[in-house]
Each structure stands twice: as C-alpha cells, then as structure tokens.
Amino acid sequence: MSILEGLRLAVNGLLANRLRSGLTMLGILIGVSAVILLVGVGNGASVAVQQQIQSLGSNLLTVFPSNARSAGGIQQGFGTGSSLTLDDVKAIANRQTSPDVVTAIPSAGGRAQLTYGNQNWNSSLTGTTQDFPSVRNYQLASGQFFTSGDVDASSKVAVIGQTVATNLFSGADPIGQVMKINRQNFRIVGVFAQKGSSGGFNNQDDVVVVPITSAWNYLLGGRGRNVQQIYVQAVSAEATTAASTEVTQVLLDRHHISDPTQADFQILSQQDVLNSASQTTGVLTLMLGAIAGISLVVGGIGIMNIMLVTVTERTREIGIRKAIGARRQDILLQFLIESMFLSGLGGALGILIGFGLARVLPLLVSTLPTPIISTPSVFMAFGISVGIGLFFGLYPANRAARLRPIEALRYE
C-alpha cells in the first residue's frame, strides 16, 4: 500500500466519524495552541524586561548597601545596610580617583501619595540630584529639571512622569502647578517624556522626582540622610568593568575596609541585571511550555483511545484486507497514517489558533506583554503533535496488524 492510498483511507475513515474525529483533534489543537501562546508570552516577557533594563543605559552601575558585617560577625541581608552617604557619591564622581566615571547620583525614596485638587495617585518617589536625567536616560517633554541650587536649598520642586501627569491633571498642563506629596506642597517644574512600561513590570513613567535634600527634610520622615542606592554612569559600556573597579576601591578606602570580601556594599552592572533577568525569564518560558505540553500528552492519550475503538470497529475490514493479500506492514501503515494525520491536522489548526490568540490576547489584557511567536516553537509544537500521533498510534496500529484473518472475519 502506498502512502497516498493510506492517506485516502485515513481521510475516508475520519470523514465517516466527523464528530468523534473533531473531538479527538481538539485535545491536540488545544495543546499546540497553548504551547505556542505560552512560549510566546514567555518570550515577550523576556524581551520586555531586556528592553526596560537596556533603556536605563548600558553604561550604568548601581551601588547597593549590602552584606554589611557587624563587629560580632553577623551578616546583614541584601540592602539592609545603611552605609552609603552623599559624601560617597561625591567621592565616586571625582574624576581624579575614578577616571572611567562620568558622574554619580544618589537615590532615596519609596512610594508616595500624590494629590492635586480632587485627584489622588500613588507613585514611586525618588530623591536625587540634578544629574538624574543624563544618568538614568530620561528626557524632558516640557519644563525643566531642578538645578543644583534647588538641591542645596532643599526646594520643594518636582518633576513627574507621563503616567502621573495623565492621572492627576487629565490633559491639563502641569507645569507651575502645586501638588501635594505626602501632604507637602511641591511645585511641578518639569514633565518627563514617555519612557515606556513593560506590561505588568515596573512603569518608568509612574515616577515623581524631587531634590534628595527635600526628600530627606520633608518626605522620608525618620529615615535619616542615608542613600539607598548610588547610580554611576561610566564613560562607555566597555568601561563599566574598569569603572566598577574604581568605585569599589573608592568605597573601600572611604569605609576603611581592607578586605574586599567584608565590603558593606555591592555593585551591579546593567549586564549583570540583564543576565539575571534573562535566566529567570528563560526558566519561566520553559515552565510555561512544559505546562502547556501536558495537554499535548492528554491529547495523545485521547488519540490512542479512539484508535483502539477504531481498530475494534473495523476488525472485519482488517480481516477482509488480509484475506485478499494485505500484508502486516500494510495494516500497520494504514492505521499509523490515520493516527498521524489526525494529530497533524489538529496541530496545524492549533498553530493557526495560537497565532490568532497571540494577536488578540494583548488587546483583552493590556498588562500582558506582547507575545512573540518564535519559528522554532511553532515547528517544535507541530513536530511534537505529529510525533504524539506516531507514538500513541503505534500500539493500536500494531494491534490491528497482528489480527489473524480468520479470527477477524469471524468477529461480530
């Protein structure tokens, strides 16, 4: 029997039981579309995280208080130390001791309640200095950023992101308006250009930035004048390693630490963050694909069940074919082709539905990252669906091929 003849018999067999064949294909269809969609969501999340991290600048270093050891040898958790100060920032920005550093800025803050008129909004508060836009790669859409004089004078001025402007001012011009930050009046002097958010991840437009001295004096309460983070801008992406070495040495000298392993700070580059995020999202994508793959296995079990029923129903047909000369391999091939055709057609339809869902889902769930369908995942899902048809159809086909003609003809 040729493959074309086997395909013809398979199509005729499936058309004879349209409802049963459709329900059997449904398991494979759901499995393939789920694999394509969930892997696409994982890929989209990975790309969104990478773009957000890279938008901060490839030459950015971040210094955290970390791993500070007390005199008793007790190690504090990550970020629990309060060892960084404004003087550390000034020392790092000194080009004589750090030639590969352009500048450095402090950061202190948290969440803040913003009020304008009868509008309220909860946003991310950052206290920093006048070099924030260049170091953090922000552009201004209107107004201006506060100056070093505002930092020295602890001026109550603020620059807000587009999300804050939209939710507090509803299209009106915020420049010059006075809003309350944690019940303190601050005048808005600038609005950042839209920087973008990544679905459910951190929204870089949902920010309000004030002079760090103003944050210390009016907004952060009893948190003192310690710096939560220091952002360091290296001269180039290639110079980040050299800049990290220089910053490390400056802080070790200032904190009187001779052993680098006892450092009370930690330095992360954007590449470190990117590698960590890529590893995390890669594991997430793999887990999503594996979860979706379970439905493919369930669909394969459904195919095996239906093929066993088909073999039982067509026992007399198998006996007649063997009686007129069909070989064992002909019967085996016939039922294998039918099983693989069933799973392959379900897989093809699953690919189409997966592509359709990938386009529609972001419109229905705005916080979901745009799925990115990769060609390897499509071929993998289709190949697995055909392979499942082969694997789960092998036992029913072999069972049909082993039937003896006389016993098959006598079957009622």
N, C-alpha and C positions, 0 to 999 in steps of 0.2 A: 504494500500500500504506500502510495506517495504521500508527501506531506500535504499537498494541495487537496488530495482526497480526504485525508484526515481532518483538515480544516473544514471542508464541506460537511462532513459528518458531524463535526463539533458544532457548527453553526445550526445545522438542522436539529440537533439534539437540544440545543439551548432554546431555539425558537419554539420547540414543541412544549417547553415548560417555561414560558416567559416570566411569570411572576416568581417562581422559585429561583430561576437564574438571576433575576434582578435583585432579589433579597440576598442571595449569596454574594453577588458582586458588591453589595452595599458595604459589607464588612471591609473588603479590600479598598473600596473607594474612600471610606472614612479614614482608614489607616494611612493611605498615601497622602490624602489632602492634609491630614493632621501633621504628618511628618514634614511636609513642605512648608506649611504655615508656621509651625512652632520653631523649626530651624530658621525660617526667615525672620521670625520675631527675635530669636536669639542673635542672629547676625545683625539685625537692625539695632538692637540694644548695644551690641559691641561697637558698631560704627558710631552711634550717637555718643557713647561715653568717650571714645577716642577723639571725636571732633571737639567735644566740650573741653577735654583736657588740653588738646593742642591749641584751642582758642585762647588759652591763658598765656601762651608763649612757650616756644620750645627751649628758650634760654632762661627759664625760671627755676630758681631753687627756693625751697621752703624750709625754714628752720623752726623746729618744734622744741619746747621743753620736753625732755624725755629721759627715761632711765636714770633719773637722779638718785644717787645713793646717799643715805644719811650717814652720820658718823657711826651709827650702830650697824651699818652694813645692810639696812633694809632698803630694797629696791622699790621705787615708786612705779606706778603704771605709766603707760604711754600718755604724754600730755598732761600728767598730773603735777609736774614740777612747775615752779614759777620763777625760773632762773633768768629769763630774758628781760632786758631793760632797754629803754630808749638810748642809753649810752652805748649799749652793744650795737644797736642799729647804726649809730654814727661811726663807731669804730669799723664796722664792716664796710661802710661806704667810703672809707678813706682809701683813695687810690694808691697811696704810697705803700700801704700794707696789703692791699688787695687790688693789684693792677688789672685783674681779669673781671672785676666787678664794676658795673656801670653805676648802680645805685642800690640802695636797700630801703625798704619801708617797713614800719611796724604795723601790726594789725591787732585790734582788740574789739570785742563786741559780742553779739549774740542775737537773740530775737528782740524785736521792739514793736510796740503798738503805736501805729500812726493814726492821727485824727486830723481831718480838715472839714470844717462845717459839721454836717451830719454823717459824713463818710468815715468809716474805720477800715484799717487794713493792718495785718500783722506781717512784718517783713524782716529781712535779715539786716542787722545793723553792723556797720564796720567803722571803727575809728582808725584813722590812718593819717598820713601826711600828704603834702602837695604833689608828690611824685606817683601817686596811686595810678592815674590813667596810663602812664607810659609803662610802668612795671606790670600791671595786670591786663594790659592790652584793651583798655576801654577808650571809646571815642565819645565826644560830646555832641548831642544833637542840637542843643540850644543852651544859651547861657555860658557860664564858665565854671572851672573848678576852683575851689578855695585855694588861697595862697599860703605861703609860709608865715605871713603876717597873721592870717586867721588862726594858724596853729599856735603861734606864740601868744596870741591874745585870747585863746580859748573862745573864739567867736561862735555864736550859735547859728551856724550856716550849714546847709546840707545840699548834697547832690543826690538825685534819685534816679532809679531805673525806669524803663518804659512801663513795666508792669505796675509799679507804684503810681506812676503818673496816670495811667488808664483807670485804675481802681479808685483813686482819690479825687481826680479832677475831671474825669469823664469828657476828655477832649479839650478842656479849657487850658490856657497857658499857665503852667505852674510857676514860671519864673517870677520871683519877687513875692510870692505868696508865703504866708506864715502858716506852718502846720505844727501840730504837737507831736513830739516824740517822747513817749512815756510821760505825758503831761507837761513836757517842757517845750516852750515855743522855739522853733527853729525856722529861719528864713531860707527858702529854696533859691539857690543861686545857679543851678545847672541841672540839666537832664541828660542822662547817657543815651547814646544811640543804641538801638536794639542790638543785643549781642546774641540772643537766642537761648532757648532752653531745649532740653532733650527729653521730651515726653515727661515721664514721672520723675526724672532726675532733677538735680539742683537747677533752679531757674536763675540764670545770671542777670536777668533783668529785674528780678524782685529784690532790689537792694536799696539801701539808703546809706550814704557815706558822709561822715562828719569828721572834723578835725579830732585827732586822738585825744588831745587835751580837753576838748569839750566833752567827749565821751567819758573820760575819766571824772571830770568835775561835775557833770550834770546827769549822766545816764547810767553809769555802771555801778552806782552805789558803793558798797564796801569792797569792791574787787581790787582796790588799790591801783597802783600805776605800773603793774607788770604787763608785759607784752605777751599775748597769746601765741603769735606767730610772727616771723620775720620773712618777708619776701625779698629775695635777692635777684637782681637782674644781671646776668653775665653778659659779656661783650658779644658773645655769639653762642649758638648751640654747641659748637665744637669746644668752646672754652668752659663749659659747665663743670667738667671734671676738675680743671685747674682752679676755677672759682670756688668749688666746694672744698678743695684742699686749703685754700687761703682762708675761707670763712672758718673752717674747723680750727686752724691754728690761731686765728684772732680770738675766737671764743675760749679756746683752751687757755690762752695766755691771760685773758681778762678774768676768767673764773678760777685762775690759779690751779689748774688741773694738769698734772704732769703725765698721767696715764690716760691715753685716749679711750681706753675701754671703760673708764669711770666717768666719761663725759655726761653732763646733765642736759644734753641737747641731742637732737637728731636732725640730719639734713636729708631731704628728699628732693631729687630732681624730677622734672616732668616725665622723663623717660622711665624712672622707677615707678611712678604712679601709673603710667601708661602700660608698662609690663604687668603690673599687678592687676590692673583693671582688665587687660586682655585675657589674662589667665582665668580670672573669675568669670568673665562673660563666656569664655570658651567652655568652661565646665558647665555653666548654665545652659548653653546651647546643646551640649552633649546630653545633659539630663533631659531637656525638653524633647530632643529627638528620640531618646530611649523610651520615654513615657509614651510618645506617640507610636513608637514601633510595637508596643504591646498590642495595640488594636490591630496591627497587621497580623500578628500571630493568632489573635482571636478570629480574624477573617479567614486565615489559613485553616484553622480547625473547622470552620463552617464549610469550607470547600471540601475538606476530607469527608465530612458527614454527608454532604449532598452527593458526592461522587460515589460513596458506598451505597446510598439509596439508588443512584442511577444504575450501578452495576447490578443490584438486585432486581430492579425493574426490567432490565434488558438482558437478563440471563438467557432467555430463549433466543434472542437475537444473536448473542455471542455464540451459542451452540450452533445456530444455522450457519454463521460465518465460518466457524471452524469446520463444520461438516463439508462445506464446499471449497475448502482449501486454505482458509486464512491461517497464517502461522501465529505462534505465540507472540512474537515481536510485533506483528500487525495489530493484534488486540491491545497490547501494551502501549504501542504508539498512539492508537486511536484515543484511548482514554487519557493519556498524558497530554496530548494536544488539546483535548477538550478542557482539561483542568487548567492548563497554562493559558489557553485562550480566555477562559472565564476570569482568571486573575489578571491577565494582561489588559483586557478591556476595562476591568474595574480600576486598574492602576492608571490607564490613560485618562479615564473620566475623573479620577481623583486629582490628577495633575491640573486639569482644567479648573476644577472647583477650588483647588489650592491657590492657583493664581488669582481667581476671582475673589476669594476671601482676603487675600493679601492686599488687594486694592480697596476693598470695601471696609475692612475692619478698622483702619485708622480713621475713617470718616465717622464710624459709630463710636469709637473710643478715642477721644482726642489725646489722652495722656499716653497712649500706646506708641512706642517708636515705630516708624515706618518699616514694615518687614522688607528685608532684602532677600529675594529668592536667588539662590546660587545654583548654577547649572549642575555642579556635582551632586547637590542634594536631590535635584529632580531625577537625574539618571540613577542615583542610588535608590531612591524610593521606588522607581519603576522597575529597576532590576531586582530589588528585593521582592516586589509583588509577583513578578514572573517566577522568581526562584521559589517563593512560597507555594505557587501553583504546582511547580515541579515536585517540591518536597512532599507536600501534603497530598498530592495526587498520585504519588508513586505507589503507596500501599493499595488504594482501590484499584489502580490500573494493573498492578501485579496480581491482585486477587482475581480480577477478571481474566487475565491471561492464563491463569493456572486452572481455570474451569475445564473439566472434561466434556467433550462434545455431547456424549450420550446423557450424562447427568444434567447438562444444561438444557438439552431438548426435552427432558422429562420434567423440568421444573415447572411448577404451576404457580 
